[in-house]
């Protein structure tokens, strides 16, 4: 039998359905391109706030507090239980809606709105971070948080499911990667719950998970940029041996004239078989790490 083509009426109905899913209860059109997926299930919102263990004296950072008139979203519930909420929002339409909702209410004095890209902003002091993050900024935001000073107590964040599983992966797991090592070096990470896509408005294309992050205080005594450069080399090709991974970078630095002809066992040897004095060996190691950072 010949294939039945969908008619113009079917396509029209699909477009109308998509518009209905994108529109909020107040008529705002969500911009899914910047990760606007509002968590609409109040049971999950309550569970996330409970896991954060917020205190009445806390200052809470929330990223993407996008609000709509008929949805009691996360920010509305957080602000009732803490002293102040710092809300970072990129979309000026949602900022205007947010101000409109709190204007003239007792909670207006407890809300501070930062308009713009949270990755470019200088974050003020806060005790906890609770957020349903735009998934495209997950990795840079994690490390902006973990390198933020002074230390915060904890963060309870929503991520794409696969990203969350990478955060908590252990050595030997298929998902264990540079992200796993660096995050677990700087913080304790726990997977709290899975969240289905139908709990959002509009629903995303992927499943989600909630993760709790507690920074290690004091932090490990290392230069994080150098450490990250080292880990970047080892994971750039996971199936290579460490000597093979370092070989290409070490060969980029030429051997100095004063090191030629050295054959003493006390002198350093590079992974490519070159012989160097101890001073040049240290410089070569520094070059290896710095070249990966750049």
N, C-alpha and C positions, 0 to 999 in steps of 0.2 A: 504494500500500500504506500502511496506517496506521503511524504512527511507533511504534517499540518503546520502551517506557519502561523505564529501568533499574530493576530490582527492589531490594527491601530488602537482599538478599544482596550485590548489586553495591556499594551505598552502604556497607555494612558493611566490605567488603573494602577500599574506598578509605580509610575512616577508619583501619582497621588498618594500612594501608601508610603513611599519614601519621604514625601514632604510631611506627612502626618507624624512619621517617626522622628523627623528632625526638629519639628516644632515643639517648643515647650508649652506648658499649660498657659503661659502668659503671652504667647505669640512670638517669642524669640526663636530665631533659627540658630541651632547649634552649629558651630564650625568644627566638624570632626577632624579637619586638617590640622588643627592645633590641639587635638586631644580632648575636646569637650564631650565627655560622656558622664552625665550626672548619675551618681549612685542613688537609686530611688527606693531601695528596700530598707525600711526603717529598722528591721531586725539586724541587718548586717551593719548599719551605721551605729546602732547601740553597741554591738559586739566590738567594733573597732575602738570606740571610745572607752569601753570597759577595759580592753587590753592595754590601752595607753596609761591607765591608772592615773588620771589627771587629778591634781590637787587644787583647792580653791585659790591658792596663791600663785598658780602657774601662769606664765606667759606662753601662749601656744602659737606656733607658726603653721599656717595652712596655705598650700599652694593650689591655685585654681578653685576658689570657693564658689564658683558660678552658681547663682541662685535663681529660682523661678517661683512665681507666686504660690502655686499649689503643691509644691514639694517641700517638705520639712527636711532640708539637706543637712549635711554634716556640720557646717559652720554654725547653723542655728542652734544645734544641740550642744556643741562645744562651748559656745560663748555663755551659755547659762551656768556652766559649772567652773569657770576659771575667771581670773581677774582681768585678762586682756587677750585678745586674738589679733595677731598680725596676719592679714590676708594678702597674698600676692596674686594679682590677676592681670593677665595680658590683654584681655578683651575689654575695651572701654564701654561697650554696651552692657556687659555684665557688671562692671564697676558702677555704672549709673543705676542699674536695677538694685544692686546691693545697697547703695546709699538710700535709695527710695524706700526700701523695705525697713531699714533701721531708723530712718529719720523720725525724730519725735518720740522714740521708744527709750526705755531705760537702758537698753543694751548699746545705744549709739556711742556712749562714752567709753565703752569697752572694746570698740573695734577700731583698728588702725589699718588702712588700706594702702598697699604699695602697688602702684600701677606700673607695669612693664615686665620685662623678661627677668625671671628670678635668677637665672644663671649669670646675669650681668649685674645684678643688684648686690649692694653691700648689706648683708643680713645683720640685723640688730641682735641683741641678746634674746634668747628664748629658752624655756625649760624643756619643751617637748614639741615635736613636729608630728602632726596628724594630717594626712593628705591622700586624696585620690589623684595621683600624679598623671599628667600627660605622658603617655608611655615613651614618646620619642626623646624625652629629656632624662630618662631614668638613670643611665650610667653617669653622665656628668653631674647630675644633682646629688647622687649618692656621695660622690667624692667631695663635692662642695660642702655637703653637710659634715662629713667625717673630718675634714680639715678645718672646719669652722672653730673659732675660738672666741669667747670661752666655751667650754664643753656644755652640751645640752644633756639632759638625762636619758631620753629615749626618743625614738621615732617609730611610728606605726604607719606604714605606707602601703598603698595598693600598686602592684606591678602586673605586667603581663606575666602569665603563668611560667613560661619558659625562662624569663629573666629572673623571676623569684627563685626558681629551682637552681639556677646557676649560682645565685648568691649563697645558698645553703649547701651546695654540693661539697662532698668530701673527697680526699685523695682516692683515686681509683674509680670514681664515678665518671660516666661518659660525659657529663656536663661540667666536670671540674675544669676550670680555666683561670686565666689571669684575673678576671673579675672576682672569682671565688677566693683566690689567695689574698688579693689586696683588701677586699672587704673584711674577711675574717681576721686579717692581721690587725686592722684598726678597730674592729668592733665584734661584739657577739651578735649573731644573726639567727633568728628563729622563724620558721614558717608557721603561721598561725592558722590560716584557713584558706580554702578555695572559694572563689566567687564566680558563678556562672555569668555568661554574657547577658542573659535576660534580666539581670538585676540593675541594668543601666538604661538610661534614656538619653539619646538613642543607643541601642546595643552595639558594642564594638564587634570586630570580626574575630577576636581572640578571647580565650578564657583568662581569668585573672586570679591573683593570689594576694593575700595580705601578709606582710613581713614586719617583724619587730626588730629594731636595730638599737643596740646599746653600745656607745663608744667606749673603748678601753681608756680608762683614766687612772694612772698616767699612760700616755701612748708609748709604743715600743721605741727605744732609743736609736732610731735610724733616720737617715735622710730619705724621705719617701720618694722624691723624684729619682734618686739614684736606684733605689730598690725597684721602683716601677720600671725603669729602663732595663734592669737585669731580668725581671720577670717577662718583659715584652720580648726579649731575645729568646728566652727558653720556650715561649709558647707560640712564636711566629710560625714554626712548623713543628707540630707536636710529635711527629713520627721521627724526627731527627735526634741524633745523640747531642749532648751538650757541646762536645768538642766541635761537631760539624756546625752547630748553630752559631758558635762564636768565631769560627774560622774565617768566614767571609768578612766580618767586621774588623778583625785583627789584621787582616792582610791589607786593609786600606791605609794603614800607617806604615810608612817606609822605615827601614832599619837605619838608625844613625850610624855615621862613620865610626864613631868611637866604640861601637858595639861589635863591629865586624871582627871575626877571628876569635872571639871569646869562646872558650870551650871548658871553662871551669864548672864542675858540678854545682858549685854554690850559686852560679848565675841563673837567672830565670829563663825558662823556655816557653815560647808562646805555643798556642794550640796548633799553629801551622808549622812548627818545627824550627822556627827562628830562635836564635840565642840572643839574649839581652842582658845588660847589667840590671841590678836591682832597681836603680832609679828609673830607668826606661821601662821596666816591667810595670812599675806603679803607674807611670804616665800612660802606658798602653791600656791598662785596666780602666783608668779614668776616662780615656778616649772612647773605649767601648761603651761605657754606660752613657756618657754625654751624647754620643752619636745617635743612640736610640731615643733619647729624650727629644733631641732636635728633629 
